[in-house]
Amino acid sequence: MQGSKLYVGNLSYSVTNEQLQELFNNYGGVKEINIIEGKGFGFVEMSDTEGAEKAKEALDGSVFEGRTLKVDEARPPKNRERRDFRR
């Protein structure tokens, strides 16, 4: 694993930042949490790659708030092209 930012998918829409913080704190320090509202996923940035790796190994496939989590290393954002539809 190269980074310390994790993608967390299949979240219940009712999950809060505080709940994720509590869950991920078990594996190391948490720097930032960003839940994408209404989408069922978010991102957790751990303090270091070691904590991120531990969290990924422990939580991927685990059940949290009735949903099976998908935890993986976050990919860098894609460069989105601006399209001009004014033709």
FIGU-955078 format. One record per atom (N, C-alpha, C): residue in three letters; atom name; chain; x, y, z. Coordinates in Angstrom, 1 decimal. Atoms other than C-alpha are relative to their C-alpha. Layout:
<sites>
+--------+-------+--------+--------+--------+--------+
! residu ! atome ! chaine !   east !  north !     up !
+--------+-------+--------+--------+--------+--------+
!    ala !    CA !      A !      X !      Y !      Z !
...
+--------+-------+--------+--------+--------+--------+
</sites>
This chain:
<sites>
+--------+-------+--------+--------+--------+--------+
! residu ! atome ! chaine !   east !  north !     up !
+--------+-------+--------+--------+--------+--------+
!    met !     N !      A !    0.8 !   -1.2 !    0.0 !
!    met !    CA !      A !    0.0 !    0.0 !    0.0 !
!    met !     C !      A !    0.9 !    1.2 !    0.0 !
!    gln !     N !      A !   -0.9 !   -1.2 !    0.2 !
!    gln !    CA !      A !    1.4 !    3.4 !   -1.0 !
!    gln !     C !      A !   -0.5 !    1.2 !    0.8 !
!    gly !     N !      A !    0.5 !   -1.2 !   -0.7 !
!    gly !    CA !      A !   -0.9 !    5.9 !    0.6 !
!    gly !     C !      A !   -0.7 !   -0.3 !    1.3 !
!    ser !     N !      A !    0.7 !    0.2 !   -1.3 !
!    ser !    CA !      A !   -2.8 !    6.4 !    3.8 !
!    ser !     C !      A !   -1.5 !    0.4 !   -0.1 !
!    lys !     N !      A !    1.4 !   -0.3 !    0.2 !
!    lys !    CA !      A !   -6.2 !    7.3 !    2.3 !
!    lys !     C !      A !   -0.7 !   -1.2 !   -0.5 !
!    leu !     N !      A !    0.8 !    1.2 !    0.3 !
!    leu !    CA !      A !   -8.9 !    4.6 !    2.1 !
!    leu !     C !      A !   -1.3 !    0.4 !   -0.6 !
!    tyr !     N !      A !    1.3 !   -0.1 !    0.5 !
!    tyr !    CA !      A !  -12.0 !    4.3 !    0.1 !
!    tyr !     C !      A !   -0.9 !   -1.0 !    0.8 !
!    val !     N !      A !    0.9 !    0.9 !   -0.8 !
!    val !    CA !      A !  -14.9 !    2.9 !    2.2 !
!    val !     C !      A !   -1.3 !    0.0 !   -0.7 !
!    gly !     N !      A !    1.2 !    0.2 !    0.8 !
!    gly !    CA !      A !  -17.8 !    1.6 !    0.2 !
!    gly !     C !      A !   -1.1 !   -0.8 !    0.7 !
!    asn !     N !      A !    1.2 !    0.7 !   -0.5 !
!    asn !    CA !      A !  -21.3 !    0.2 !    0.9 !
!    asn !     C !      A !   -0.4 !    0.4 !    1.4 !
!    leu !     N !      A !    0.4 !   -0.6 !   -1.2 !
!    leu !    CA !      A !  -21.9 !    2.5 !    3.8 !
!    leu !     C !      A !   -1.5 !    0.2 !    0.1 !
!    ser !     N !      A !    1.4 !   -0.3 !   -0.2 !
!    ser !    CA !      A !  -25.4 !    2.8 !    5.3 !
!    ser !     C !      A !    0.0 !    1.5 !   -0.1 !
!    tyr !     N !      A !    0.2 !   -1.4 !    0.1 !
!    tyr !    CA !      A !  -26.7 !    6.3 !    4.5 !
!    tyr !     C !      A !   -0.1 !    0.7 !    1.3 !
!    ser !     N !      A !    0.2 !   -0.6 !   -1.3 !
!    ser !    CA !      A !  -27.2 !    6.9 !    8.2 !
!    ser !     C !      A !    1.4 !    0.1 !    0.8 !
!    val !     N !      A !   -1.3 !    0.0 !   -0.7 !
!    val !    CA !      A !  -23.5 !    6.4 !    9.1 !
!    val !     C !      A !    0.6 !    1.5 !    0.1 !
!    thr !     N !      A !   -0.6 !   -1.4 !   -0.2 !
!    thr !    CA !      A !  -21.8 !    9.6 !   10.6 !
!    thr !     C !      A !    1.5 !   -0.1 !    0.0 !
!    asn !     N !      A !   -1.4 !   -0.1 !    0.0 !
!    asn !    CA !      A !  -18.3 !   10.8 !   10.5 !
!    asn !     C !      A !    0.5 !   -0.5 !    1.4 !
!    glu !     N !      A !   -0.4 !    0.5 !   -1.4 !
!    glu !    CA !      A !  -18.1 !   10.1 !   14.3 !
!    glu !     C !      A !    0.0 !   -1.5 !    0.1 !
!    gln !     N !      A !    0.1 !    1.5 !    0.0 !
!    gln !    CA !      A !  -19.1 !    6.5 !   13.8 !
!    gln !     C !      A !    1.2 !   -0.6 !   -0.7 !
!    leu !     N !      A !   -1.2 !    0.5 !    0.8 !
!    leu !    CA !      A !  -16.4 !    6.0 !   11.1 !
!    leu !     C !      A !    1.3 !    0.3 !    0.8 !
!    gln !     N !      A !   -1.2 !   -0.4 !   -0.8 !
!    gln !    CA !      A !  -13.8 !    7.8 !   13.3 !
!    gln !     C !      A !    0.2 !   -1.0 !    1.1 !
!    glu !     N !      A !   -0.1 !    1.0 !   -1.1 !
!    glu !    CA !      A !  -14.6 !    5.4 !   16.2 !
!    glu !     C !      A !    0.5 !   -1.3 !   -0.5 !
!    leu !     N !      A !   -0.4 !    1.3 !    0.6 !
!    leu !    CA !      A !  -14.3 !    2.4 !   13.9 !
!    leu !     C !      A !    1.4 !   -0.1 !   -0.4 !
!    phe !     N !      A !   -1.3 !    0.0 !    0.6 !
!    phe !    CA !      A !  -11.1 !    3.3 !   12.2 !
!    phe !     C !      A !    1.1 !    0.4 !    1.1 !
!    asn !     N !      A !   -1.0 !   -0.3 !   -1.1 !
!    asn !    CA !      A !   -9.4 !    4.7 !   15.4 !
!    asn !     C !      A !    0.6 !   -1.3 !    0.6 !
!    asn !     N !      A !   -0.5 !    1.3 !   -0.5 !
!    asn !    CA !      A !   -9.0 !    1.0 !   16.4 !
!    asn !     C !      A !    1.3 !   -0.5 !   -0.7 !
!    tyr !     N !      A !   -1.1 !    0.4 !    0.8 !
!    tyr !    CA !      A !   -6.3 !    0.7 !   13.7 !
!    tyr !     C !      A !    1.1 !    1.0 !   -0.1 !
!    gly !     N !      A !   -1.0 !   -1.1 !    0.0 !
!    gly !    CA !      A !   -4.4 !    4.0 !   14.1 !
!    gly !     C !      A !   -0.7 !    1.3 !    0.0 !
!    gly !     N !      A !    0.5 !   -1.4 !   -0.1 !
!    gly !    CA !      A !   -4.8 !    7.7 !   14.1 !
!    gly !     C !      A !   -0.8 !    0.3 !   -1.3 !
!    val !     N !      A !    0.8 !   -0.5 !    1.1 !
!    val !    CA !      A !   -7.5 !    9.2 !   11.8 !
!    val !     C !      A !    0.3 !    1.5 !   -0.2 !
!    lys !     N !      A !   -0.2 !   -1.4 !    0.3 !
!    lys !    CA !      A !   -6.6 !   12.4 !   10.0 !
!    lys !     C !      A !   -1.2 !    0.7 !   -0.5 !
!    glu !     N !      A !    1.1 !   -0.7 !    0.6 !
!    glu !    CA !      A !   -9.7 !   13.1 !    8.0 !
!    glu !     C !      A !   -1.0 !   -1.1 !   -0.4 !
!    ile !     N !      A !    1.1 !    0.8 !    0.5 !
!    ile !    CA !      A !  -13.1 !   11.6 !    7.2 !
!    ile !     C !      A !   -0.9 !    0.8 !   -0.9 !
!    asn !     N !      A !    0.9 !   -0.7 !    0.9 !
!    asn !    CA !      A !  -15.2 !   12.5 !    4.2 !
!    asn !     C !      A !   -1.0 !   -1.0 !   -0.6 !
!    ile !     N !      A !    1.1 !    0.8 !    0.5 !
!    ile !    CA !      A !  -18.5 !   10.8 !    3.7 !
!    ile !     C !      A !   -0.7 !    0.7 !   -1.2 !
!    ile !     N !      A !    0.7 !   -0.6 !    1.1 !
!    ile !    CA !      A !  -20.1 !   11.5 !    0.3 !
!    ile !     C !      A !   -1.5 !   -0.2 !    0.2 !
!    glu !     N !      A !    1.4 !    0.1 !   -0.4 !
!    glu !    CA !      A !  -23.7 !   12.2 !    1.3 !
!    glu !     C !      A !   -0.9 !   -0.5 !   -1.2 !
!    gly !     N !      A !    0.9 !    0.6 !    0.9 !
!    gly !    CA !      A !  -26.4 !   10.1 !   -0.4 !
!    gly !     C !      A !    0.6 !   -0.9 !   -1.0 !
!    lys !     N !      A !   -0.6 !    0.8 !    0.9 !
!    lys !    CA !      A !  -23.9 !    8.0 !   -2.2 !
!    lys !     C !      A !    0.4 !   -1.4 !    0.6 !
!    gly !     N !      A !   -0.3 !    1.3 !   -0.6 !
!    gly !    CA !      A !  -23.1 !    5.2 !    0.3 !
!    gly !     C !      A !    1.5 !   -0.3 !    0.0 !
!    phe !     N !      A !   -1.5 !    0.2 !   -0.1 !
!    phe !    CA !      A !  -19.3 !    5.7 !    0.3 !
!    phe !     C !      A !    0.7 !    1.2 !    0.5 !
!    gly !     N !      A !   -0.8 !   -1.1 !   -0.5 !
!    gly !    CA !      A !  -16.6 !    7.9 !    1.7 !
!    gly !     C !      A !    1.5 !   -0.3 !    0.0 !
!    phe !     N !      A !   -1.5 !    0.1 !   -0.1 !
!    phe !    CA !      A !  -12.9 !    8.3 !    2.4 !
!    phe !     C !      A !    0.5 !    0.2 !    1.4 !
!    val !     N !      A !   -0.6 !   -0.2 !   -1.3 !
!    val !    CA !      A !  -10.9 !    7.9 !    5.5 !
!    val !     C !      A !    1.5 !    0.1 !   -0.2 !
!    glu !     N !      A !   -1.4 !   -0.2 !    0.1 !
!    glu !    CA !      A !   -7.4 !    9.3 !    5.7 !
!    glu !     C !      A !    0.6 !   -0.3 !    1.4 !
!    met !     N !      A !   -0.7 !    0.4 !   -1.2 !
!    met !    CA !      A !   -5.2 !    7.6 !    8.3 !
!    met !     C !      A !    1.3 !    0.8 !    0.2 !
!    ser !     N !      A !   -1.2 !   -0.7 !   -0.3 !
!    ser !    CA !      A !   -2.2 !    9.1 !   10.0 !
!    ser !     C !      A !    1.2 !   -0.5 !   -0.8 !
!    asp !     N !      A !   -1.2 !    0.6 !    0.7 !
!    asp !    CA !      A !    0.2 !    6.7 !    8.3 !
!    asp !     C !      A !   -0.5 !   -1.3 !   -0.8 !
!    thr !     N !      A !    0.3 !    1.2 !    0.9 !
!    thr !    CA !      A !    0.3 !    3.8 !    5.7 !
!    thr !     C !      A !   -0.2 !   -1.2 !    0.8 !
!    glu !     N !      A !    0.1 !    1.2 !   -0.9 !
!    glu !    CA !      A !    0.7 !    1.2 !    8.5 !
!    glu !     C !      A !   -1.4 !   -0.1 !    0.5 !
!    gly !     N !      A !    1.4 !    0.0 !   -0.5 !
!    gly !    CA !      A !   -2.6 !    2.2 !   10.1 !
!    gly !     C !      A !   -1.0 !   -0.3 !   -1.1 !
!    ala !     N !      A !    0.9 !    0.2 !    1.1 !
!    ala !    CA !      A !   -4.3 !    2.3 !    6.7 !
!    ala !     C !      A !    0.0 !   -1.5 !   -0.4 !
!    glu !     N !      A !    0.0 !    1.4 !    0.3 !
!    glu !    CA !      A !   -3.1 !   -1.2 !    5.9 !
!    glu !     C !      A !   -0.7 !   -0.9 !    1.0 !
!    lys !     N !      A !    0.6 !    0.8 !   -1.0 !
!    lys !    CA !      A !   -4.2 !   -2.6 !    9.2 !
!    lys !     C !      A !   -1.6 !    0.2 !   -0.1 !
!    ala !     N !      A !    1.5 !   -0.2 !    0.1 !
!    ala !    CA !      A !   -7.7 !   -1.0 !    8.8 !
!    ala !     C !      A !   -0.5 !   -0.7 !   -1.2 !
!    lys !     N !      A !    0.5 !    0.7 !    1.3 !
!    lys !    CA !      A !   -8.0 !   -2.3 !    5.2 !
!    lys !     C !      A !   -0.1 !   -1.5 !    0.3 !
!    glu !     N !      A !    0.0 !    1.4 !   -0.2 !
!    glu !    CA !      A !   -7.1 !   -5.8 !    6.2 !
!    glu !     C !      A !   -1.1 !   -0.5 !    1.0 !
!    ala !     N !      A !    1.0 !    0.3 !   -1.1 !
!    ala !    CA !      A !   -9.4 !   -5.8 !    9.3 !
!    ala !     C !      A !   -1.4 !    0.2 !   -0.5 !
!    leu !     N !      A !    1.3 !   -0.5 !    0.2 !
!    leu !    CA !      A !  -12.4 !   -4.0 !    7.9 !
!    leu !     C !      A !   -0.6 !   -0.4 !   -1.4 !
!    asp !     N !      A !    0.5 !    0.4 !    1.3 !
!    asp !    CA !      A !  -12.7 !   -5.1 !    4.2 !
!    asp !     C !      A !   -0.8 !   -1.3 !    0.1 !
!    gly !     N !      A !    0.8 !    1.2 !   -0.1 !
!    gly !    CA !      A !  -15.6 !   -7.5 !    4.1 !
!    gly !     C !      A !   -0.7 !   -0.2 !    1.4 !
!    ser !     N !      A !    0.7 !    0.0 !   -1.3 !
!    ser !    CA !      A !  -16.7 !   -6.8 !    7.7 !
!    ser !     C !      A !   -1.3 !    0.7 !   -0.1 !
!    val !     N !      A !    1.3 !   -0.6 !    0.0 !
!    val !    CA !      A !  -20.2 !   -5.9 !    8.6 !
!    val !     C !      A !    0.0 !    1.2 !    1.0 !
!    phe !     N !      A !    0.1 !   -1.2 !   -0.8 !
!    phe !    CA !      A !  -20.8 !   -2.4 !   10.0 !
!    phe !     C !      A !   -1.4 !    0.7 !   -0.3 !
!    glu !     N !      A !    1.3 !   -0.6 !    0.1 !
!    glu !    CA !      A !  -24.3 !   -1.0 !   10.7 !
!    glu !     C !      A !   -0.9 !   -0.8 !   -1.0 !
!    gly !     N !      A !    0.8 !    0.9 !    0.9 !
!    gly !    CA !      A !  -25.8 !   -4.0 !    8.8 !
!    gly !     C !      A !    0.4 !   -0.1 !   -1.4 !
!    arg !     N !      A !   -0.5 !    0.0 !    1.4 !
!    arg !    CA !      A !  -23.8 !   -3.5 !    5.6 !
!    arg !     C !      A !    1.4 !   -0.6 !    0.0 !
!    thr !     N !      A !   -1.4 !    0.6 !    0.1 !
!    thr !    CA !      A !  -20.7 !   -5.4 !    4.4 !
!    thr !     C !      A !    0.9 !    1.1 !   -0.7 !
!    leu !     N !      A !   -0.8 !   -1.1 !    0.5 !
!    leu !    CA !      A !  -18.0 !   -2.8 !    3.9 !
!    leu !     C !      A !    1.0 !   -0.5 !   -1.0 !
!    lys !     N !      A !   -1.0 !    0.2 !    1.0 !
!    lys !    CA !      A !  -15.7 !   -2.6 !    1.0 !
!    lys !     C !      A !    1.1 !    1.1 !    0.3 !
!    val !     N !      A !   -1.1 !   -0.9 !   -0.4 !
!    val !    CA !      A !  -12.4 !   -1.0 !    2.1 !
!    val !     C !      A !    1.2 !   -0.3 !   -0.9 !
!    asp !     N !      A !   -1.1 !    0.2 !    0.9 !
!    asp !    CA !      A !   -9.6 !   -0.4 !   -0.4 !
!    asp !     C !      A !    0.8 !    1.3 !    0.0 !
!    glu !     N !      A !   -0.8 !   -1.2 !    0.1 !
!    glu !    CA !      A !   -6.8 !    2.1 !   -1.0 !
!    glu !     C !      A !   -0.7 !    0.9 !   -1.0 !
!    ala !     N !      A !    0.6 !   -1.0 !    0.9 !
!    ala !    CA !      A !   -8.2 !    5.3 !   -2.5 !
!    ala !     C !      A !    0.9 !    0.2 !   -1.2 !
!    arg !     N !      A !   -0.7 !   -0.4 !    1.2 !
!    arg !    CA !      A !   -7.3 !    6.0 !   -6.1 !
!    arg !     C !      A !    0.1 !    1.5 !   -0.1 !
!    pro !     N !      A !   -0.1 !   -1.5 !    0.2 !
!    pro !    CA !      A !   -6.1 !    9.5 !   -7.1 !
!    pro !     C !      A !   -1.2 !    0.4 !   -0.8 !
!    pro !     N !      A !    1.2 !   -0.5 !    0.8 !
!    pro !    CA !      A !   -9.0 !   11.6 !   -8.5 !
!    pro !     C !      A !    0.4 !    0.1 !   -1.5 !
!    lys !     N !      A !   -0.3 !   -0.1 !    1.5 !
!    lys !    CA !      A !   -9.3 !   11.5 !  -12.3 !
!    lys !     C !      A !   -0.1 !    1.4 !   -0.4 !
!    asn !     N !      A !    0.2 !   -1.4 !    0.6 !
!    asn !    CA !      A !   -8.8 !   14.7 !  -14.2 !
!    asn !     C !      A !   -1.2 !    0.0 !   -0.9 !
!    arg !     N !      A !    1.2 !   -0.1 !    0.7 !
!    arg !    CA !      A !  -12.2 !   15.5 !  -15.4 !
!    arg !     C !      A !    0.1 !    1.1 !   -1.1 !
!    glu !     N !      A !   -0.1 !   -1.0 !    1.1 !
!    glu !    CA !      A !  -12.3 !   17.2 !  -18.8 !
!    glu !     C !      A !   -1.3 !    0.8 !    0.1 !
!    arg !     N !      A !    1.2 !   -0.9 !    0.1 !
!    arg !    CA !      A !  -14.6 !   20.2 !  -19.0 !
!    arg !     C !      A !   -0.4 !   -0.1 !   -1.5 !
!    arg !     N !      A !    0.6 !    0.1 !    1.4 !
!    arg !    CA !      A !  -16.9 !   19.7 !  -22.0 !
!    arg !     C !      A !   -0.8 !    1.2 !   -0.3 !
!    asp !     N !      A !    0.8 !   -1.2 !    0.4 !
!    asp !    CA !      A !  -18.4 !   22.5 !  -23.9 !
!    asp !     C !      A !   -1.1 !   -0.5 !   -0.9 !
!    phe !     N !      A !    1.2 !    0.5 !    0.7 !
!    phe !    CA !      A !  -21.9 !   21.6 !  -24.9 !
!    phe !     C !      A !   -0.8 !    1.1 !   -0.7 !
!    arg !     N !      A !    0.7 !   -1.2 !    0.6 !
!    arg !    CA !      A !  -22.7 !   25.0 !  -26.4 !
!    arg !     C !      A !   -0.1 !    0.0 !   -1.5 !
!    arg !     N !      A !   -0.1 !    0.0 !    1.4 !
!    arg !    CA !      A !  -22.6 !   23.9 !  -30.0 !
!    arg !     C !      A !   -1.2 !    0.5 !   -0.7 !
+--------+-------+--------+--------+--------+--------+
</sites>
